[in-house]
Amino acid sequence: MNLPATGILRGWASALIAAALVLGLGPAGAAVTIPRPLDGTLTVIGHGWGHGIGMSQYGALGGARAGATAEDIVRFYYSNTTVGAIAGDTVRVRVASLGTAIVVRAMSGLAVSWDGSVTTALPTTVGGEGITSWRLSPDPDPTSNRIRLERLMSGSASWFLHAISPGPLAGIRNLSTSAIETSRSGRSVVYRGELRALRTTAGGGLIPVVALPMESYLRSVVPSEMPASWPAAAVEAQAIAARSFAEYLRRYSPAAAGLYDLWDDTRSQVFPGASVAGVRIEQPGSDAAIAKTARKVVLDSGGSVALAQFSSSNGGWTVAGGFPYLSAHADPWDQNSGNPYGRWESAPTVTALEQAFPAIGSFRSVTITARDGNGDFGGRVTTAVVTGTTGSVSVTGDGLRLALGLRSTWFEIIPDPSWPSFPRDVTGDRLPDVLAIVAGTGALRVYPRASATAWLPPVVVETSGWNTPALVASAGAFDEDRISDLVMVMPSGDVMLRRGLAASRFGPPTTIASGWQTMDAIIPIGDFDGDGWADLLTRRGTDGVLLLQRGDGAGGFLGVRQVGTGWSQFTEVLSPGDFSGDGIPDVLARQPNGELWLYPGSGTGGWRSRFRVGTGWQMFTAMTAVGDIDRDGLGGDVLARTSTGELWLYPANGTGGWRPRSRVGTGWQIFSTMLK
């Protein structure tokens, strides 16, 4: 199938997500965009492992621990089914790793069959000399589809022709013990049944196939898919599911009709053989479960064998699988205390996406566009769009999972804490920095934050000239990286961008817009319209209209639209980022009487109902917000300066309010501007 829950776990699963920072999707599936993180590493959380269709193996464990029988477990995961019996025919498993020549260790009881009918015993000696190995290999004649049977004599390095098949099929089996020993990837492997070699075309290579009774096949599969030490009811349920899955493929959908039914790996079910390199695969616990459930399979409502798919863990909700009996429903058994995949974390890099989707160029963002609607956060990802500097690509949830190397499609990508403009970091340490302009000289200084209570020594970026622009603002991460950039409006109305280069340095000015001479305020707000890129709000001084200047993520603009009127009533307008705790940037606005109002962003470029968050704020001559100043994990902190130069920190509580303020500086009256 696709997951042994033993030492090396295979497959992939689905998961419930629980994280306060995540912007989850509801059943409606509103799109969520996650921009490129500062350090190039995504933070992903999820639960479970596997596609989630049909039986959860850890759910079966939980059910068995709760007292459910094997048939209880089967009926729970395969809706409206019954358990019936099959005759127990031979299954044919392709083992591609055996290569183009099949070598079998010589032993008593071996026999060769030709075209599946004539069987001839193989000797252990010829001419008094012992035989060490037998080999099936293609006839070198390019017009032939026959197979050579060759023997290797004791003490010899040469193969001798023993016989040649009349047609394209030959097989070797052990008439005494049913066990036959060969070599796979340089290691000894014992299989039960007949080891066959097929040739489909003249001059073609061999297709190695193991043909064996269904119950013998399960002795290798069941302990490879589930630990044989698990409770008997769980292992018995696994035996029924694995038998049903194999029988369905054998009857209705063989891997290659007329040649073989199944693969020996996760394309079908894991089938390593009876033993590998001397290590026994078959186990007493699984053998007992197979014997107790002998010939039992899952039957659908019409009496046909069901495609009894299974995976390691469904995360608490099964996935619809295209048949009535493979329905989507909640699964409380999966979330048992023994499930080590109840919650997992992963940290894939954006390089993985760039390599998987080279057409996008340098990765910019990933947008989760739809989920299946089942469970928390809207369920599993079904579609997404990956965007880069040279294009975008639409992918399925599984395509995104594969690119990121995740365990399931039920995952959530946690936005970078700087998403996309906080903290205002110009030093490159991912911590908030305050920028201010000295009134007398026009020098620009950076005050890096050393700790929750202290500053590092200031850095003088440039010694003069910063009183010339009409407006200056710290735009946050306005271009492709996560270093904060500066936006200046010149008296002419030209808008200049100074790109942040880290280490408190900025690039030369470049013109990115014009006609802003009527603006009297710039409010950096982060991603206000929900497209993943940092935006700016500007206020027109002539009429108090508030405009959204939509950033394009590359240091320019996508367009402008009006988002408010009457904003000239406010003496201070700034964005602290997410102040209300919903993950969406908000705006704080101060009236002349000192009342401070919160305008919560809607996430799509609009507003929700405002509410008052403070009074007495008229005492402050300047206000700014640059990120999580006190390092408590909550954004929305505000710095406010009094006329005497005292700098006060108002730490946000994460739910639209404040915790007690503290003084974090003096002497700040020397600055004409504290950049927002």
N, C-alpha and C positions, 0 to 999 in steps of 0.2 A: 504494500500500500504506500505509505509514505512516512512512517515513523516507528522505529523501534524505540521504546522508552527505556532501553538499556544503556550501556556505557556510552556509545556514540549515538546521540539522538539525531534522527533525520526528520525531515518534513518541516511543516510550518503551520502556524495556528492563528487564532483570532483572540481578541482580548477586550476586556472592560478597561476603561481608562479612568484614572482618578488623579487630577492635578489641578490645583487652584489657578495656576498661571495660564492654563490652556484656554483658548477661545474655542469652545466646542461647538459642533454643529447640532442643531436640533433635528427632528425628523424632516423638517422642510429642507435641510441641507444647504443652508446659506454658505457661500464660498468663504474660505479663510485663507489669507495669503501670509506666508512666512518668508521674510526676506533673508538674504545672505547674512549669516552670523558673523560677528567681528573676527573670530578666530578661525572661521572656515569649518567649524564642527557643529553639526546639528545635534540637538538633544531630543531623543525620541523615547517615549514610554509606551508600554503595551502590556498585554496579559495573554497567556496561553501560547500554544505552538501548534500550528496545523491549519488546514483549510477550513476546519470547523464543520464540515459536512458529515452527517451521520453520527456515529458513535465517537465520543470523546474517551480516550483511554484513561486519562486521569479522572474523568467523570465516572467511568466504569469502576475505577478503584473507589471513588467516593460512594457509589451506590452499593458496592459490595460491603464496604465498612458500615454502611447504614442498614445492612441486613437484606438487601435485594438479592434475588437469585439471578442466575445467568439469563434466564428467559425474561425476568422483570427488566433487566438492563436492556436486552435486545428490543423488547416492545417499547421501552421509553424512547430509544433513539431512532427506531424505524417505525413510524406511525402506522397504525392500522395494518400491521403485519401479523403473520403467524409463524411458527417454527415447524418445518416439515423435514422430510428425509429425501436424499438422492441416492442413486445407485452406487456412486463412488467410482467414477471412471478415471482413466489416466489423464494427467495433465502434462503439457509439454512446455518446458521453460527454457527460454533462450538465455545462454550464458555467454555474452559477447566477450568477456574477459579471458576466455580460454584460447582465443587466438585462431590462427588459420590451420593449425595442426593439433590434433588431440592425442595426448600421450597418456597411456594407462599403465599402471604398475602391474606387472605380470603376477598372477596368483592362481591358485587352484579354483576351478569352477567357472572361469571366464568362457564366454561364448560370443561369437560374432553373428549378427543377423544382416541379411542383405534385403534391401527394399522392404523391410518390415515383416518379412514372412519366413524365409529360409534361415534357420539357426544352426550354426556349426560350432562344436566345442573347440576351444583353443588349447593347444598343448602347453606344458610348462617347460618342455625340452624339445630340441630337434637335433638328431644325430648324436645324442648323448650329452649335448651342451645345453646349459640352462638359458632360459629366456628371462631377461630382466624387465623389459617394457614392450608394449604394443603401441603402434601409432597409426592413426587415421589421417591421411593427407591427400590433397587434390592430385589427381593424375596430371602430370605435367603436359600432356598432349592438349594444346589449346582448343582442339575441336571436341574434346571429351568432357563429359560431365560425371565421369566415374570417380571412384574413391579407392585409393590404395590402402591396403592393410599391410603394415610393415612390422618387423620384429627387430629388437635390439638384443644381441646375444651377450652373455656374460663375458666380460673382458674385452669387448669390442666397442669401437666408437662409430661403427657404420651400421646403417639400417638396411635390412634385407627385405625384398619384396616377398610377402607371404601369400597374398591373394589380392584380387582386384574385384570390385563390385560390378555387377552387371548393369547397375543404374545409379541414380543420384543420391541414394540413401544407404548408409551403413551405420551399425550400432554395436556397442560392446556392453555386455551386462554380466553380472555374477549370478549364476544359477543356484549357488549354494547359500549365499548370505544376503543377496540383493545389494551389497555395498561394493562400490567400485572406486578406486583411488586414482586421482589424476593430479595435475598441477595447475594452479591458477596464480598468475603474477609471481611465479617463483616459489609459491608455498603449496605444500601438500593439501589436497582437499578430497574428502570422501563424500560421494553422493550415493543416494539410493536410487534404484531403477536402472534405466538404460541410458548410456551416454551415446548420443547420436551425432552423426555428421551429415549435413545436407549440402547439396550443390544445386542451385536453382538455374544456373546457366552454364553452358560449355565454357571452359577456361576461367570460370569464376572461383572464388574462394569458398571455404567451408563455413557453414553456419552451425555452431555447436548448440545442441539442445539436450536437456535432461528430460526424459520421459519417465514418469513414475506415478504410482497410485496417489490419489488425492490425500489420503490419510498420512502417507509417508511424506508427501510434500509439506503438509501442515506441521510435521514434527520439527522441521527446520524453520518455517515461517513464524509460528506463534511465539517461540521464545526470542526471536529476533525483533518482533514487533512490540512485545510486552514482557516485562520481567516475569519469569516463571515462578518467582517467589511471592508474587502478589496474591491476594486472597483468591481462592479457587473460583468463586463466582465471576470475578473479573476476567480471569484467564479463560474460563469456559466461554464467556461472552465473546472474547477475542477469537477463540477457535471458531465459533459459529459465524462471526462476521468475516473472518479470513476465508473460511470455506465457501461462504456465500459469494464473496467478492470474486474468488477464483472461478467458481462455477459459472457465475454470470458471464465473465469474460470468455470462458471456454465455450459456452453455448451461443452467446449473442454477439460478442465483440472480441474475437481472438486478435492477438497482436499482429499476426500474419496468417490469414486463413489458409488452411492446408499445410502450414509449416510449423507453427508454434502458437501457443495460447497466451503466454505470459512472459514478461521480463523477470529477471532475477533481482531487480533493484526497485527503487522507489517509483519507477514508471508503472509498476504493478504492485508487488509486495516483495519485501526483502527475503531472499532465499539464498543463504550462503552455503548450504550443504549440511551434512550430518556432523562434520567436524572440519576445522581449518587449522593447519599447522599443529595438529595433535590436540587442539582445544575442542572439547565437545560442545557442539551447538545445541543438540537435542538435550532436553532436560526432563527429569522425572515429573516435575510439577506440570509442565505443559503437556507432556505425554499423557498424563492422567486426565487432564482437561480435554484433550483430543479424544481419548478413548471414551470418556463419559458422554461427550456430545457427538459420538460417531455418526457421520452422515447427515447431521442436522444442519439445516440452512434456513435463512430468512425467506419467507414467501410473501409476495405482495397480495393484495386483495383478490387478484385473479388467479392465484396459485402459481405464478411464475417466480423463479428465483430472483431475489432483489439484488440490486447493486449496493451491497452493504459497505459503503465507504466509511472510513474512520480516520481520525487524526489524533495527535497527542492530547491537545487541550483546546476546547472551543472558547475558553474565556468566560463562560457563563451564558452563552447564547449560541445555539446551533445555526447553521447556515443552510438556506434552501438549496437543494441539489438537483432540481429539475425533474424529480419524481414525486408523486404525492406522499410517499413514505419518507422522503428526505425533506421534511418541513423545517422551517425556522421557528424555534421556540426557546424559552428560557431554560437554563440547565443549572439548577442549584447544586447538583452533585459535583460538577466540575470544580467548584470553588472550595474543595476540601483542603484541610490543613496540610495534606501531604503533597500538594501540587507545587513543585519548585518554580513553576512558570506562572504562578498566580499574578506576579508582577515582574516585568523585566524592563531594563533600560538599555539603550544603545546610543552610541555616539558616532554615527557615520559622518564622513567628511563630504563637503560639497564636491570634492574631486571625484567621488564615486558617481555623482550625477553627471558631471562633465564628461567622464569617460563613457558612461552608459548612453548619453545623448549628446554626441559631439556637435550636432547641428546648433545647439544653443550657445556655443562659445563659452564665455565665463558666466558661471551661475549667478543669477540675481535673486530669484525667488521660486517658491513652489506654492501653488494654489490648490488646496483640496476643494474640488468642485462638487463632489457628491459622495454620499455614504449610503449604506443600505437601510438605515432607519431603525435598526434593531439594537436596542441597548443604549448605554451611556454615550454621550457625545455624537449621537446620530449613527453609531455603529461603525462597521468596517468601511474603509475607503474603497470606493468603486471607480472613481475617475479623478484625475488631477491634471494640472498643467504645470510643466517645468519651464521656466523662462530664463533666458540668458541675454548676453549682450548682442548676439547675432540672430536670435530667433527663439521660438518656443515650441514645445511639443506636447501634445495631449497623450496621456498614458492611462492605462487601467490601474486600479489599485494594486493588482498583483505585479504589474510592470514596475511601479514605484517601489513596491516591497523588494523585488529582486534587485533593483538598482542600488537600494540602500542596504541590502543584506539583512533584512528584518525577519522576525519569526512569523509575522502575520500581517494581514491587511487591516486588522483592527488596532490602529496605532494613532498616536497624536504626536505632532512635532511641536515642541515647546518653543515659543518665540524667544529669540535672544533678549536678555534684559534691556538691551539698547534699542529695542524695536520701536520705530526705526531711528529714533533721535535721542534717546536717553540711555545712559548718561551722556551729558555734553562733555565728551572726552576729547581733548586735543593733545594729550601727552601720550596716548596709546596704551594706557594701563587699565582701560575699561572702567575707570572710576571718574566721578563727576569733577569737572574743573570749573572755576568761576573766572570769567574774563571781565575786565573793567578798564575804563579809559580815564587816565589822570587828567583832571580838569585843566591844570596850568600848562602842561607840556603836550598833551595829546598822545602820550605814550600808552601803548597797549600792554597790560600785564595779565599773566595767567597765574591763578592761585590754585595749585593742585591740592587735592584733599589727601592728607597723610593717614587719617584715621577717622573714626566716628566723631572725635572731639578736637582734632587739630589739623592745621594746614602745614604743607611744606613751604619752604621759602618761595616767594613769588618769582616768576620768570618774566623778564622784560622781552616781549616779542619784538616790538619796534619802539623807538624812543620818541617818535613824534608823528604827526599827520592824521591821527585818528579822530580829531575833532572836526576835520573837514567834511566828511560825509554827513548828509542830513539825517540819516538813520543807519544804525549798525545793529546787527543781530547775529547771534550764534544759531545757525540754521539747523544744527544737528547734523546727522549723516545725510547730506543732501545729494551726494554723488554715489559711486559704486561701492565705496568702502564704508567702514563704520567709525571713521574719525570725523569729528565735528568740523563743519565748514562755516565760513563767515559770509554773510550777505550784507552789502552796503548799497544804500540808495544815495547817489550823488545829487547835488543841487540841480543838475540838469535833468534829473529823472532817470538817468541810466542806472541799471542795476548791475552791480559787480559781484562776482563770486571769488572768494579767496579759499581755495581748497586746502583742507587740513592735511598736513603731511606727517602727523605725529611729532613727538618731541617738542611740542609747542611751536611748531613752525607752520607757515602757510605759503602756498604757492602764489604766483603773481596774479593780479586781478584780471578777470576775463568778464566781458560784458555778456549777460545772459537775458536781459530784458531792457525795455525802455518805457518812458511815459509814466513813471511812478512819482512824478513831482507833486502830485496831489495827496500822496499817502503821508499820514502822520504817525503811523505805528506799523511795526512788523511783529507778528506773533508766531514764532516757530511752534508748531503743534505736533510734529510727528506725522504719522499716517492717519489723516482725518477722514479720508474717503474710502479707506479699506482696500486699496489696491497694492499695498505693500511698500509704497514709496513715501518718503518724507514730504510733507506739504508745508506751506506757509499761509497764515492768515494776514491780510493787510486791511487797515482801516483808512477809508478815504476821509480826509479832514474836512472836505467841503460839505459833506452831507451825512457823515457817520455811517456810511454803508460798509458792511464787513464783507470782504471778498476772499474766496478760497483760491489760492494760487497753487494749482495741482503740480507737484513735483513729478518728474519722469524717472527718478532714480539715477540719473546720469549727470546731474548738475544743471538741469534745465526745467522747462515747464511743459505740461501737457495742455493747459488751458486755464481759464479763469471763470468762476461763476459766483454770483451773489449768494451769501449764506446768512445775512442779517441786516437789519436797519436799526437806526437809533443808538448806535454804539458810541456816539460822541458824548453821551451822558457819563461815560466812565473815565475816571482819571488814571486808571491803570488796568491794563489787560495783559494777561500772560497765560501760558499753558504749563501746568506742572506735570504733563503727561497724564497717566491714568490716576486720577484722584479718587474716583468712586469705587474702584475695585473690580470693574467689569472688563478690564483689559483694553478699553477704548480711551483715546486721548480726550481730555476735558479742557475747559477754559475757566479761569477765575477772572472776575471783573469787579473792580472796586468803584463804588459810587462816591461822590464828594462828601457825603455824611459818614463815610468809613465803613458802610456795609459792604461785605464781601459776598459775592454771589457765585455759585458754581453753575456753569452751563455744561451739563454732561453731553459728550458727543454720542451720536447714534451709531457710529462705526461706518456709516455710508455717506458722510458728508453733511449731516444734519444734526439736530439737537433733540434731546429729550427735555422734559420739564426742568426748569432751573429751580434751585433752592438756596437759601442763605446759609453760609458756612462761617460767618464771623461778623463782628462789629468792632468799631474802634480802630480800624486800619488806616484812618486818615493821618495817624501819627507818623507814618512811614513815608520817606521821600523817594525810595526806590525799592523795587521788588524784583526778584528773579527766581527761576527754578531750573536746576541743571541735572536733577536726577536724585538718586537715593543718597543724600548727604550723610545720614546717620548710619548707613549700612545695616539696616534692619530687614532688608529684603523687600521693603515697600516703597513704591514710587510716590510721587506727589508732594515731596518736601518743598517748602518755600523758604527762601531767604529774604528778610526784610530789613531795611536800613533806616535808622532814625536820623533826625537832623543833626544830632551830636556825633554821628559816625558809628554808633553801636549796631552790630550785625546780629540779628536774631534768627534762629532756626525754628521753623514751625514744622515739626515732623508729622506727616500724614499718618492716619491710622489704618489706611487701606480700605475704608468703607465710607469715605466722604466726610471725614472729620479730622480732628487734630488730637495729638497727644501733647503733654506739657511742653512749652517752648523752652529754649535755652539760648544764652548768649554765646556766640561763636566767634566774635571779633569786635575790635574797636578801631577807630581811626579811619573808617571807610568813607568819611565825609570828603576825602580828597578826590573822589572819583566823580566825574560828571555823568558817567553812564556805567551801569552794571548791565552787561549784555544779557538779554533774555535768550 
